[in-house]
Amino acid sequence: MSDLAIKKGTKCVLSELGHNNFLYPSTSYAINLNRIVFGKKMSWLGGGDSGLMPVSILTQAISNLLTSTSIQLLGDGTYSIVWVDPDACLVLKN
């Protein structure tokens, strides 16, 4: 179930594995959304000084935006974790 919408044109930073196999915002890979994408805010601490928020989105929503086949999306296969500016998200009412 989605609890927020990420605005079209938002920069999404992909995830990379870091200390203790936790996910962190990538320092190398980001994409810009070409449409509104719905997701679920992850209740994680982290992101470092980036100020970015982790969001779980459907992998198919962004897989066509990847320009390199060497980029591995991190998640469970159906969903991927991206990092976005919280101000680029609209909270959906239940």
Jmol script that loads the backbone (N, CA, C; Angstrom):
load data "model"
ATOM      1  N   MET A   1       0.837  -1.181   0.000  1.00  0.00           N
ATOM      2  CA  MET A   1       0.000   0.000   0.000  1.00  0.00           C
ATOM      3  C   MET A   1       0.884   1.247   0.000  1.00  0.00           C
ATOM      4  N   SER A   2       0.560   2.183  -0.843  1.00  0.00           N
ATOM      5  CA  SER A   2       1.325   3.420  -0.946  1.00  0.00           C
ATOM      6  C   SER A   2       0.832   4.439   0.066  1.00  0.00           C
ATOM      7  N   ASP A   3       1.770   5.156   0.644  1.00  0.00           N
ATOM      8  CA  ASP A   3       1.363   6.216   1.566  1.00  0.00           C
ATOM      9  C   ASP A   3       1.845   7.587   1.109  1.00  0.00           C
ATOM     10  N   LEU A   4       2.538   7.625  -0.048  1.00  0.00           N
ATOM     11  CA  LEU A   4       2.941   8.917  -0.584  1.00  0.00           C
ATOM     12  C   LEU A   4       3.132   8.856  -2.085  1.00  0.00           C
ATOM     13  N   ALA A   5       3.108  10.025  -2.697  1.00  0.00           N
ATOM     14  CA  ALA A   5       3.353  10.157  -4.133  1.00  0.00           C
ATOM     15  C   ALA A   5       4.599  11.016  -4.301  1.00  0.00           C
ATOM     16  N   ILE A   6       5.490  10.564  -5.174  1.00  0.00           N
ATOM     17  CA  ILE A   6       6.707  11.315  -5.464  1.00  0.00           C
ATOM     18  C   ILE A   6       6.464  12.069  -6.768  1.00  0.00           C
ATOM     19  N   LYS A   7       6.690  13.372  -6.755  1.00  0.00           N
ATOM     20  CA  LYS A   7       6.374  14.228  -7.886  1.00  0.00           C
ATOM     21  C   LYS A   7       7.220  13.917  -9.121  1.00  0.00           C
ATOM     22  N   LYS A   8       6.611  14.122 -10.277  1.00  0.00           N
ATOM     23  CA  LYS A   8       7.308  13.992 -11.560  1.00  0.00           C
ATOM     24  C   LYS A   8       8.495  14.959 -11.571  1.00  0.00           C
ATOM     25  N   GLY A   9       9.623  14.502 -12.098  1.00  0.00           N
ATOM     26  CA  GLY A   9      10.823  15.325 -12.172  1.00  0.00           C
ATOM     27  C   GLY A   9      11.724  15.238 -10.956  1.00  0.00           C
ATOM     28  N   THR A  10      11.271  14.518  -9.930  1.00  0.00           N
ATOM     29  CA  THR A  10      12.057  14.383  -8.704  1.00  0.00           C
ATOM     30  C   THR A  10      13.309  13.553  -8.959  1.00  0.00           C
ATOM     31  N   LYS A  11      14.413  13.996  -8.388  1.00  0.00           N
ATOM     32  CA  LYS A  11      15.657  13.227  -8.431  1.00  0.00           C
ATOM     33  C   LYS A  11      15.564  12.118  -7.390  1.00  0.00           C
ATOM     34  N   CYS A  12      15.712  10.886  -7.836  1.00  0.00           N
ATOM     35  CA  CYS A  12      15.725   9.717  -6.952  1.00  0.00           C
ATOM     36  C   CYS A  12      17.137   9.161  -6.924  1.00  0.00           C
ATOM     37  N   VAL A  13      17.696   9.095  -5.735  1.00  0.00           N
ATOM     38  CA  VAL A  13      19.029   8.519  -5.575  1.00  0.00           C
ATOM     39  C   VAL A  13      18.859   7.035  -5.290  1.00  0.00           C
ATOM     40  N   LEU A  14      19.559   6.215  -6.049  1.00  0.00           N
ATOM     41  CA  LEU A  14      19.469   4.775  -5.854  1.00  0.00           C
ATOM     42  C   LEU A  14      20.212   4.374  -4.588  1.00  0.00           C
ATOM     43  N   SER A  15      20.023   3.150  -4.143  1.00  0.00           N
ATOM     44  CA  SER A  15      20.639   2.653  -2.912  1.00  0.00           C
ATOM     45  C   SER A  15      21.933   1.906  -3.201  1.00  0.00           C
ATOM     46  N   GLU A  16      22.803   1.912  -2.216  1.00  0.00           N
ATOM     47  CA  GLU A  16      24.003   1.071  -2.267  1.00  0.00           C
ATOM     48  C   GLU A  16      24.200   0.453  -0.891  1.00  0.00           C
ATOM     49  N   LEU A  17      24.831  -0.715  -0.886  1.00  0.00           N
ATOM     50  CA  LEU A  17      25.114  -1.385   0.384  1.00  0.00           C
ATOM     51  C   LEU A  17      26.268  -0.693   1.077  1.00  0.00           C
ATOM     52  N   GLY A  18      26.145  -0.543   2.382  1.00  0.00           N
ATOM     53  CA  GLY A  18      27.197   0.087   3.165  1.00  0.00           C
ATOM     54  C   GLY A  18      27.514  -0.719   4.408  1.00  0.00           C
ATOM     55  N   HIS A  19      27.909  -0.027   5.446  1.00  0.00           N
ATOM     56  CA  HIS A  19      28.300  -0.620   6.716  1.00  0.00           C
ATOM     57  C   HIS A  19      27.240  -1.591   7.218  1.00  0.00           C
ATOM     58  N   ASN A  20      27.659  -2.790   7.622  1.00  0.00           N
ATOM     59  CA  ASN A  20      26.768  -3.842   8.141  1.00  0.00           C
ATOM     60  C   ASN A  20      25.648  -4.209   7.166  1.00  0.00           C
ATOM     61  N   ASN A  21      25.898  -4.040   5.872  1.00  0.00           N
ATOM     62  CA  ASN A  21      24.921  -4.350   4.818  1.00  0.00           C
ATOM     63  C   ASN A  21      23.637  -3.534   4.897  1.00  0.00           C
ATOM     64  N   PHE A  22      23.703  -2.358   5.490  1.00  0.00           N
ATOM     65  CA  PHE A  22      22.573  -1.443   5.470  1.00  0.00           C
ATOM     66  C   PHE A  22      22.560  -0.717   4.130  1.00  0.00           C
ATOM     67  N   LEU A  23      21.366  -0.245   3.728  1.00  0.00           N
ATOM     68  CA  LEU A  23      21.254   0.524   2.492  1.00  0.00           C
ATOM     69  C   LEU A  23      21.462   1.998   2.783  1.00  0.00           C
ATOM     70  N   TYR A  24      22.199   2.639   1.896  1.00  0.00           N
ATOM     71  CA  TYR A  24      22.499   4.070   1.997  1.00  0.00           C
ATOM     72  C   TYR A  24      22.260   4.713   0.650  1.00  0.00           C
ATOM     73  N   PRO A  25      22.068   6.045   0.612  1.00  0.00           N
ATOM     74  CA  PRO A  25      21.955   6.711  -0.684  1.00  0.00           C
ATOM     75  C   PRO A  25      23.263   6.558  -1.463  1.00  0.00           C
ATOM     76  N   SER A  26      23.149   6.243  -2.736  1.00  0.00           N
ATOM     77  CA  SER A  26      24.319   6.083  -3.586  1.00  0.00           C
ATOM     78  C   SER A  26      25.026   7.421  -3.777  1.00  0.00           C
ATOM     79  N   THR A  27      26.318   7.357  -3.918  1.00  0.00           N
ATOM     80  CA  THR A  27      27.080   8.567  -4.242  1.00  0.00           C
ATOM     81  C   THR A  27      27.313   8.654  -5.746  1.00  0.00           C
ATOM     82  N   SER A  28      26.835   7.641  -6.501  1.00  0.00           N
ATOM     83  CA  SER A  28      27.117   7.579  -7.939  1.00  0.00           C
ATOM     84  C   SER A  28      25.890   7.551  -8.840  1.00  0.00           C
ATOM     85  N   TYR A  29      24.758   7.052  -8.353  1.00  0.00           N
ATOM     86  CA  TYR A  29      23.629   6.818  -9.245  1.00  0.00           C
ATOM     87  C   TYR A  29      22.355   7.515  -8.788  1.00  0.00           C
ATOM     88  N   ALA A  30      21.759   8.256  -9.720  1.00  0.00           N
ATOM     89  CA  ALA A  30      20.477   8.910  -9.475  1.00  0.00           C
ATOM     90  C   ALA A  30      19.722   8.971 -10.803  1.00  0.00           C
ATOM     91  N   ILE A  31      18.416   9.056 -10.715  1.00  0.00           N
ATOM     92  CA  ILE A  31      17.569   9.209 -11.895  1.00  0.00           C
ATOM     93  C   ILE A  31      16.554  10.297 -11.613  1.00  0.00           C
ATOM     94  N   ASN A  32      15.956  10.847 -12.669  1.00  0.00           N
ATOM     95  CA  ASN A  32      14.866  11.796 -12.535  1.00  0.00           C
ATOM     96  C   ASN A  32      13.592  11.114 -13.008  1.00  0.00           C
ATOM     97  N   LEU A  33      12.559  11.185 -12.181  1.00  0.00           N
ATOM     98  CA  LEU A  33      11.294  10.527 -12.520  1.00  0.00           C
ATOM     99  C   LEU A  33      10.624  11.234 -13.691  1.00  0.00           C
ATOM    100  N   ASN A  34      10.088  10.453 -14.630  1.00  0.00           N
ATOM    101  CA  ASN A  34       9.380  11.041 -15.771  1.00  0.00           C
ATOM    102  C   ASN A  34       7.861  10.982 -15.586  1.00  0.00           C
ATOM    103  N   ARG A  35       7.440  10.576 -14.404  1.00  0.00           N
ATOM    104  CA  ARG A  35       6.018  10.546 -14.054  1.00  0.00           C
ATOM    105  C   ARG A  35       5.898  10.482 -12.531  1.00  0.00           C
ATOM    106  N   ILE A  36       4.690  10.652 -12.027  1.00  0.00           N
ATOM    107  CA  ILE A  36       4.438  10.499 -10.595  1.00  0.00           C
ATOM    108  C   ILE A  36       4.603   9.024 -10.239  1.00  0.00           C
ATOM    109  N   VAL A  37       5.287   8.758  -9.142  1.00  0.00           N
ATOM    110  CA  VAL A  37       5.494   7.385  -8.673  1.00  0.00           C
ATOM    111  C   VAL A  37       4.987   7.295  -7.235  1.00  0.00           C
ATOM    112  N   PHE A  38       4.253   6.242  -6.953  1.00  0.00           N
ATOM    113  CA  PHE A  38       3.721   6.023  -5.613  1.00  0.00           C
ATOM    114  C   PHE A  38       4.656   5.105  -4.841  1.00  0.00           C
ATOM    115  N   GLY A  39       4.764   5.349  -3.546  1.00  0.00           N
ATOM    116  CA  GLY A  39       5.656   4.548  -2.728  1.00  0.00           C
ATOM    117  C   GLY A  39       5.275   4.554  -1.269  1.00  0.00           C
ATOM    118  N   LYS A  40       6.098   3.878  -0.505  1.00  0.00           N
ATOM    119  CA  LYS A  40       5.889   3.788   0.946  1.00  0.00           C
ATOM    120  C   LYS A  40       7.158   4.242   1.642  1.00  0.00           C
ATOM    121  N   LYS A  41       6.992   5.195   2.537  1.00  0.00           N
ATOM    122  CA  LYS A  41       8.126   5.691   3.316  1.00  0.00           C
ATOM    123  C   LYS A  41       8.617   4.581   4.233  1.00  0.00           C
ATOM    124  N   MET A  42       9.920   4.375   4.227  1.00  0.00           N
ATOM    125  CA  MET A  42      10.515   3.386   5.114  1.00  0.00           C
ATOM    126  C   MET A  42      10.796   4.060   6.461  1.00  0.00           C
ATOM    127  N   SER A  43      10.533   3.374   7.528  1.00  0.00           N
ATOM    128  CA  SER A  43      10.735   3.950   8.866  1.00  0.00           C
ATOM    129  C   SER A  43      12.136   3.606   9.358  1.00  0.00           C
ATOM    130  N   TRP A  44      13.100   4.068   8.581  1.00  0.00           N
ATOM    131  CA  TRP A  44      14.504   3.835   8.907  1.00  0.00           C
ATOM    132  C   TRP A  44      15.146   5.133   9.358  1.00  0.00           C
ATOM    133  N   LEU A  45      16.170   4.989  10.144  1.00  0.00           N
ATOM    134  CA  LEU A  45      17.046   6.114  10.433  1.00  0.00           C
ATOM    135  C   LEU A  45      18.154   6.039   9.394  1.00  0.00           C
ATOM    136  N   GLY A  46      18.712   7.132   9.063  1.00  0.00           N
ATOM    137  CA  GLY A  46      19.836   7.075   8.127  1.00  0.00           C
ATOM    138  C   GLY A  46      19.724   8.085   7.024  1.00  0.00           C
ATOM    139  N   GLY A  47      20.567   7.893   6.048  1.00  0.00           N
ATOM    140  CA  GLY A  47      20.645   8.842   4.957  1.00  0.00           C
ATOM    141  C   GLY A  47      21.778   9.819   5.156  1.00  0.00           C
ATOM    142  N   GLY A  48      22.396   9.743   6.331  1.00  0.00           N
ATOM    143  CA  GLY A  48      23.530  10.623   6.599  1.00  0.00           C
ATOM    144  C   GLY A  48      23.138  12.083   6.565  1.00  0.00           C
ATOM    145  N   ASP A  49      24.032  12.901   6.060  1.00  0.00           N
ATOM    146  CA  ASP A  49      23.794  14.338   5.992  1.00  0.00           C
ATOM    147  C   ASP A  49      23.023  14.739   4.745  1.00  0.00           C
ATOM    148  N   SER A  50      22.592  13.767   3.959  1.00  0.00           N
ATOM    149  CA  SER A  50      21.935  14.071   2.691  1.00  0.00           C
ATOM    150  C   SER A  50      20.554  14.695   2.869  1.00  0.00           C
ATOM    151  N   GLY A  51      19.894  14.405   3.987  1.00  0.00           N
ATOM    152  CA  GLY A  51      18.537  14.896   4.199  1.00  0.00           C
ATOM    153  C   GLY A  51      17.505  14.137   3.382  1.00  0.00           C
ATOM    154  N   LEU A  52      17.925  13.051   2.734  1.00  0.00           N
ATOM    155  CA  LEU A  52      17.017  12.282   1.903  1.00  0.00           C
ATOM    156  C   LEU A  52      16.254  11.246   2.715  1.00  0.00           C
ATOM    157  N   MET A  53      15.089  10.884   2.204  1.00  0.00           N
ATOM    158  CA  MET A  53      14.197   9.947   2.869  1.00  0.00           C
ATOM    159  C   MET A  53      14.137   8.650   2.050  1.00  0.00           C
ATOM    160  N   PRO A  54      14.246   7.467   2.711  1.00  0.00           N
ATOM    161  CA  PRO A  54      14.138   6.212   1.975  1.00  0.00           C
ATOM    162  C   PRO A  54      12.677   5.873   1.667  1.00  0.00           C
ATOM    163  N   VAL A  55      12.446   5.483   0.413  1.00  0.00           N
ATOM    164  CA  VAL A  55      11.094   5.143  -0.035  1.00  0.00           C
ATOM    165  C   VAL A  55      11.154   3.844  -0.833  1.00  0.00           C
ATOM    166  N   SER A  56      10.215   2.956  -0.567  1.00  0.00           N
ATOM    167  CA  SER A  56      10.086   1.713  -1.316  1.00  0.00           C
ATOM    168  C   SER A  56       9.109   1.965  -2.467  1.00  0.00           C
ATOM    169  N   ILE A  57       9.570   1.708  -3.701  1.00  0.00           N
ATOM    170  CA  ILE A  57       8.716   1.894  -4.872  1.00  0.00           C
ATOM    171  C   ILE A  57       8.769   0.634  -5.734  1.00  0.00           C
ATOM    172  N   LEU A  58       7.794   0.475  -6.610  1.00  0.00           N
ATOM    173  CA  LEU A  58       7.810  -0.645  -7.533  1.00  0.00           C
ATOM    174  C   LEU A  58       9.016  -0.520  -8.461  1.00  0.00           C
ATOM    175  N   THR A  59       9.788  -1.571  -8.577  1.00  0.00           N
ATOM    176  CA  THR A  59      10.974  -1.560  -9.424  1.00  0.00           C
ATOM    177  C   THR A  59      10.614  -1.213 -10.864  1.00  0.00           C
ATOM    178  N   GLN A  60       9.497  -1.711 -11.354  1.00  0.00           N
ATOM    179  CA  GLN A  60       9.117  -1.446 -12.739  1.00  0.00           C
ATOM    180  C   GLN A  60       8.861   0.039 -13.003  1.00  0.00           C
ATOM    181  N   ALA A  61       8.614   0.825 -11.961  1.00  0.00           N
ATOM    182  CA  ALA A  61       8.374   2.260 -12.135  1.00  0.00           C
ATOM    183  C   ALA A  61       9.629   3.008 -12.537  1.00  0.00           C
ATOM    184  N   ILE A  62      10.799   2.420 -12.265  1.00  0.00           N
ATOM    185  CA  ILE A  62      12.042   3.122 -12.584  1.00  0.00           C
ATOM    186  C   ILE A  62      12.996   2.336 -13.464  1.00  0.00           C
ATOM    187  N   SER A  63      12.744   1.053 -13.667  1.00  0.00           N
ATOM    188  CA  SER A  63      13.714   0.227 -14.391  1.00  0.00           C
ATOM    189  C   SER A  63      13.951   0.718 -15.810  1.00  0.00           C
ATOM    190  N   ASN A  64      12.946   1.317 -16.452  1.00  0.00           N
ATOM    191  CA  ASN A  64      13.126   1.820 -17.809  1.00  0.00           C
ATOM    192  C   ASN A  64      13.937   3.116 -17.847  1.00  0.00           C
ATOM    193  N   LEU A  65      14.192   3.735 -16.700  1.00  0.00           N
ATOM    194  CA  LEU A  65      14.955   4.986 -16.651  1.00  0.00           C
ATOM    195  C   LEU A  65      16.445   4.762 -16.457  1.00  0.00           C
ATOM    196  N   LEU A  66      16.823   3.530 -16.192  1.00  0.00           N
ATOM    197  CA  LEU A  66      18.233   3.239 -15.946  1.00  0.00           C
ATOM    198  C   LEU A  66      18.987   3.222 -17.267  1.00  0.00           C
ATOM    199  N   THR A  67      20.102   3.938 -17.312  1.00  0.00           N
ATOM    200  CA  THR A  67      20.855   4.053 -18.553  1.00  0.00           C
ATOM    201  C   THR A  67      21.971   3.032 -18.659  1.00  0.00           C
ATOM    202  N   SER A  68      22.240   2.326 -17.589  1.00  0.00           N
ATOM    203  CA  SER A  68      23.313   1.335 -17.594  1.00  0.00           C
ATOM    204  C   SER A  68      22.778   0.004 -17.106  1.00  0.00           C
ATOM    205  N   THR A  69      23.128  -1.050 -17.811  1.00  0.00           N
ATOM    206  CA  THR A  69      22.683  -2.369 -17.376  1.00  0.00           C
ATOM    207  C   THR A  69      23.510  -2.885 -16.206  1.00  0.00           C
ATOM    208  N   SER A  70      24.563  -2.157 -15.841  1.00  0.00           N
ATOM    209  CA  SER A  70      25.394  -2.596 -14.719  1.00  0.00           C
ATOM    210  C   SER A  70      24.852  -2.117 -13.370  1.00  0.00           C
ATOM    211  N   ILE A  71      23.813  -1.295 -13.398  1.00  0.00           N
ATOM    212  CA  ILE A  71      23.226  -0.798 -12.158  1.00  0.00           C
ATOM    213  C   ILE A  71      22.312  -1.877 -11.584  1.00  0.00           C
ATOM    214  N   GLN A  72      22.523  -2.214 -10.331  1.00  0.00           N
ATOM    215  CA  GLN A  72      21.699  -3.206  -9.656  1.00  0.00           C
ATOM    216  C   GLN A  72      20.772  -2.486  -8.689  1.00  0.00           C
ATOM    217  N   LEU A  73      19.471  -2.666  -8.880  1.00  0.00           N
ATOM    218  CA  LEU A  73      18.507  -2.076  -7.961  1.00  0.00           C
ATOM    219  C   LEU A  73      18.435  -2.938  -6.713  1.00  0.00           C
ATOM    220  N   LEU A  74      18.475  -2.298  -5.554  1.00  0.00           N
ATOM    221  CA  LEU A  74      18.470  -3.036  -4.298  1.00  0.00           C
ATOM    222  C   LEU A  74      17.067  -3.038  -3.697  1.00  0.00           C
ATOM    223  N   GLY A  75      16.606  -4.209  -3.391  1.00  0.00           N
ATOM    224  CA  GLY A  75      15.280  -4.418  -2.830  1.00  0.00           C
ATOM    225  C   GLY A  75      14.969  -5.897  -2.942  1.00  0.00           C
ATOM    226  N   ASP A  76      13.696  -6.224  -2.988  1.00  0.00           N
ATOM    227  CA  ASP A  76      13.330  -7.644  -3.044  1.00  0.00           C
ATOM    228  C   ASP A  76      13.026  -8.127  -4.460  1.00  0.00           C
ATOM    229  N   GLY A  77      13.288  -7.309  -5.469  1.00  0.00           N
ATOM    230  CA  GLY A  77      12.992  -7.665  -6.855  1.00  0.00           C
ATOM    231  C   GLY A  77      11.734  -6.987  -7.357  1.00  0.00           C
ATOM    232  N   THR A  78      10.691  -6.994  -6.547  1.00  0.00           N
ATOM    233  CA  THR A  78       9.449  -6.316  -6.909  1.00  0.00           C
ATOM    234  C   THR A  78       9.517  -4.846  -6.518  1.00  0.00           C
ATOM    235  N   TYR A  79      10.132  -4.579  -5.373  1.00  0.00           N
ATOM    236  CA  TYR A  79      10.266  -3.221  -4.871  1.00  0.00           C
ATOM    237  C   TYR A  79      11.746  -2.861  -4.753  1.00  0.00           C
ATOM    238  N   SER A  80      12.040  -1.578  -4.943  1.00  0.00           N
ATOM    239  CA  SER A  80      13.396  -1.064  -4.777  1.00  0.00           C
ATOM    240  C   SER A  80      13.361   0.117  -3.824  1.00  0.00           C
ATOM    241  N   ILE A  81      14.475   0.333  -3.157  1.00  0.00           N
ATOM    242  CA  ILE A  81      14.586   1.467  -2.244  1.00  0.00           C
ATOM    243  C   ILE A  81      15.323   2.595  -2.947  1.00  0.00           C
ATOM    244  N   VAL A  82      14.670   3.752  -2.990  1.00  0.00           N
ATOM    245  CA  VAL A  82      15.299   4.967  -3.508  1.00  0.00           C
ATOM    246  C   VAL A  82      15.258   6.017  -2.409  1.00  0.00           C
ATOM    247  N   TRP A  83      16.045   7.061  -2.572  1.00  0.00           N
ATOM    248  CA  TRP A  83      16.144   8.130  -1.587  1.00  0.00           C
ATOM    249  C   TRP A  83      15.724   9.425  -2.254  1.00  0.00           C
ATOM    250  N   VAL A  84      14.782  10.134  -1.642  1.00  0.00           N
ATOM    251  CA  VAL A  84      14.243  11.353  -2.238  1.00  0.00           C
ATOM    252  C   VAL A  84      14.168  12.483  -1.210  1.00  0.00           C
ATOM    253  N   ASP A  85      14.084  13.687  -1.735  1.00  0.00           N
ATOM    254  CA  ASP A  85      13.873  14.863  -0.892  1.00  0.00           C
ATOM    255  C   ASP A  85      12.448  14.781  -0.344  1.00  0.00           C
ATOM    256  N   PRO A  86      12.272  14.845   0.957  1.00  0.00           N
ATOM    257  CA  PRO A  86      10.918  14.763   1.534  1.00  0.00           C
ATOM    258  C   PRO A  86       9.966  15.824   0.995  1.00  0.00           C
ATOM    259  N   ASP A  87      10.496  16.983   0.587  1.00  0.00           N
ATOM    260  CA  ASP A  87       9.651  18.056   0.051  1.00  0.00           C
ATOM    261  C   ASP A  87       9.088  17.711  -1.325  1.00  0.00           C
ATOM    262  N   ALA A  88       9.620  16.677  -1.982  1.00  0.00           N
ATOM    263  CA  ALA A  88       9.143  16.266  -3.293  1.00  0.00           C
ATOM    264  C   ALA A  88       8.032  15.216  -3.186  1.00  0.00           C
ATOM    265  N   CYS A  89       7.595  14.929  -1.966  1.00  0.00           N
ATOM    266  CA  CYS A  89       6.592  13.892  -1.742  1.00  0.00           C
ATOM    267  C   CYS A  89       5.296  14.488  -1.223  1.00  0.00           C
ATOM    268  N   LEU A  90       4.211  13.934  -1.694  1.00  0.00           N
ATOM    269  CA  LEU A  90       2.892  14.308  -1.202  1.00  0.00           C
ATOM    270  C   LEU A  90       2.353  13.153  -0.374  1.00  0.00           C
ATOM    271  N   VAL A  91       1.967  13.414   0.856  1.00  0.00           N
ATOM    272  CA  VAL A  91       1.426  12.381   1.727  1.00  0.00           C
ATOM    273  C   VAL A  91      -0.012  12.114   1.318  1.00  0.00           C
ATOM    274  N   LEU A  92      -0.337  10.834   1.133  1.00  0.00           N
ATOM    275  CA  LEU A  92      -1.692  10.438   0.747  1.00  0.00           C
ATOM    276  C   LEU A  92      -2.525  10.160   1.988  1.00  0.00           C
ATOM    277  N   LYS A  93      -3.742  10.578   1.968  1.00  0.00           N
ATOM    278  CA  LYS A  93      -4.663  10.313   3.087  1.00  0.00           C
ATOM    279  C   LYS A  93      -5.230   8.920   2.940  1.00  0.00           C
ATOM    280  N   ASN A  94      -5.430   8.246   4.062  1.00  0.00           N
ATOM    281  CA  ASN A  94      -6.036   6.896   4.032  1.00  0.00           C
ATOM    282  C   ASN A  94      -7.529   7.003   4.024  1.00  0.00           C
TER     283      ASN A  94
END
end "model"
wireframe off; spacefill off
backbone 0.3
color backbone group
